[in-house]
């Protein structure tokens, strides 16, 4: 349906070059509202990076956002682009030394390409020196303990509530006799 206006009704072929077809789609359907951009920004802000996955997942998400912002005529600077990825990586709390090293770099060395190179290397070093599986299993064990504590607390509260209800029912029955 998006291409029906440039489709030849007789031959069913699309009129124009690939570039012209893409340009048509961009012009007619590629408008990005401020609300759409805000929604994407919130998505990116909420992104949680799993260090077991390739770090390019973060870079691609940021670059997709940058492209989307361009469509909304709100082009991001290199510093803003880096800041988006920086926040996501910093939330992991697993690349602290590399983030510190990045922060100490001279401003003229802080480009998007150097950011990606720096953190690709940092991610590789992290993967080579950290047993992520062991860390995750310890985290899961800790979470399981926390869940068990909550369940125990809920059971105690329910038992106490049941006893209170039973006492109230007994007192009410005695009062009615």
Secondary structure, DSSP 8 states (H G I E B T S, - for coil): -TTGGGB-TTT--B-S-HHHHHHHHHHHH----HHHHHHHHHHHHT----TTS-THHHHHHHHHHHHHHHHTT----HHHHHHHHHHHHHHTSS-HHHHHHHHTS-GGG--HHHHHHHHHHHHHHHHHH--HHHHHHHHHHHHHHHHHHHHHHHHHHHHHHHHHHHHHHHHHHHHH-
